[in-house]
Amino acid sequence: MSHRPGRRWSYGTLGALLVAAALAGWGMQVRHQLPGPTTRLAAVRTDIHDTSAQLVRLEGSLRHTRAASASAHRALAQADGQLADAKSQLADAQAGEALEQVSTVTLQSCLEDLQAALNELAVGDRQGASRSLAAVAPSCRSAGSESS
């Protein structure tokens, strides 16, 4: 066997070359599987687009909520006004009822005193009837002024 000096490969060198070639092929395969800068940039752009779309939806929802809130505020103010009117009407009605009760009591007192005076006249007691009429005059005047 003749040996030429530049062409002889040792098993170690051949093995090292094979391992280097295998590692280089594996590195190329890994590089294709891992996301590169372009892939990461596309993912970031997609995230930005999705976030922007969500922001637009949320801003629309916020505008709708603010409009509904303003409408509810106006309705509440109107209801407050109606409640104040109803309270005022109730107070007026209660005052009128109290006045009517006072007038009724005063009128009842006047009528009872008049009946007593008439009973005294019926039995012929003119002086008693005169005293009863004098006593009844203030309550009857009061009843007349309250009913006006």
C-alpha positions in Angstrom: 0.0 0.0 0.0 1.3 3.2 -1.0 0.7 6.2 1.2 0.6 9.7 -0.1 1.3 12.2 2.6 -1.6 14.8 2.0 -4.4 12.3 1.4 -4.4 10.2 4.4 -7.3 10.7 6.9 -7.2 9.2 10.3 -10.2 7.7 11.9 -10.2 10.4 14.5 -10.3 13.1 11.9 -13.1 11.4 10.0 -15.0 11.0 13.2 -14.5 14.6 14.1 -15.7 15.7 10.7 -18.8 13.5 10.9 -19.7 14.9 14.4 -19.1 18.5 13.2 -21.4 17.9 10.1 -24.1 16.4 12.3 -23.9 19.3 14.8 -24.1 21.8 11.9 -27.2 20.1 10.5 -28.8 20.0 13.9 -28.1 23.7 14.4 -29.7 24.5 11.1 -32.8 22.5 12.1 -33.0 24.2 15.6 -32.6 27.7 14.0 -35.6 27.0 11.8 -37.7 25.8 14.8 -36.8 28.7 17.1 -38.5 32.0 16.5 -36.2 34.5 14.9 -36.4 38.3 15.1 -38.9 38.4 12.2 -41.2 35.9 13.9 -41.0 37.7 17.2 -41.7 41.0 15.5 -44.8 39.6 13.8 -46.0 38.3 17.2 -45.5 41.7 18.8 -47.4 43.3 15.9 -50.3 40.9 16.3 -50.4 41.6 20.1 -50.4 45.4 19.4 -53.2 45.0 16.9 -55.3 42.8 19.3 -54.7 45.2 22.1 -55.6 48.2 20.0 -58.9 46.5 18.9 -59.7 45.7 22.5 -59.0 49.4 23.5 -61.4 50.6 20.8 -64.1 48.2 22.1 -63.5 49.3 25.7 -63.6 53.0 24.7 -67.0 52.4 23.0 -68.3 50.6 26.1 -67.1 53.5 28.2 -68.9 56.1 26.0 -72.0 54.0 26.2 -71.7 53.7 30.0 -71.1 57.5 30.4 -74.2 58.2 28.3 -76.3 55.8 30.3 -75.0 57.4 33.5 -75.9 60.9 32.3 -79.4 59.7 31.3 -79.8 58.1 34.7 -78.6 61.3 36.4 -81.2 63.3 34.6 -84.0 60.8 35.4 -82.9 60.9 39.1 -83.0 64.7 39.1 -86.5 64.6 37.6 -87.7 62.1 40.2 -86.2 64.2 43.0 -88.2 67.2 41.7 -91.4 65.1 41.6 -90.8 63.8 45.1 -90.3 67.3 46.4 -93.6 68.3 44.7 -95.4 65.3 46.2 -94.0 66.1 49.7 -95.2 69.7 49.4 -98.7 68.6 48.3 -98.8 66.1 51.2 -97.8 68.8 53.7 -100.5 71.1 52.3 -103.1 68.3 52.5 -102.1 67.4 56.1 -102.3 71.1 57.1 -105.7 71.4 55.5 -106.9 68.2 57.3 -105.6 69.6 60.6 -107.4 72.8 60.0 -110.6 71.0 59.1 -110.3 69.0 62.4 -109.9 72.2 64.4 -112.8 73.8 62.6 -115.0 70.7 63.1 -114.2 70.6 66.8 -114.9 74.4 67.2 -118.1 74.1 65.2 -119.2 71.1 67.3 -118.5 73.1 70.5 -120.6 76.0 69.1 -123.5 73.8 68.3 -123.5 72.1 71.7 -123.5 75.5 73.4 -126.4 76.7 71.2 -128.3 73.5 71.9 -127.9 74.2 75.7 -129.2 77.8 75.2 -132.2 76.5 73.2 -132.9 73.9 76.0 -132.9 76.7 78.6 -135.3 78.7 76.5 -137.5 75.7 76.1 -137.9 75.3 79.8 -138.5 79.1 80.2 -135.1 80.0 81.7 -134.5 83.2 79.8 -131.6 84.4 82.0 -129.8 81.1 81.6 -130.4 81.1 77.9 -129.0 84.6 77.7 -125.9 83.6 79.7 -125.4 80.5 77.5 -125.7 82.6 74.3 -123.1 85.1 75.6 -120.8 82.2 76.4 -121.3 80.5 73.0 -120.6 83.7 71.0 -116.7 83.4 71.0 -116.7 79.7 69.9 -119.3 80.4 67.2 -117.4 83.4 65.9 -114.2 81.3 65.9 -115.9 78.5 64.0 -117.2 81.0 61.4 -113.7 82.6 60.9 -112.0 79.2 60.6 -114.3 78.0 57.9 -113.7 81.1 55.8 
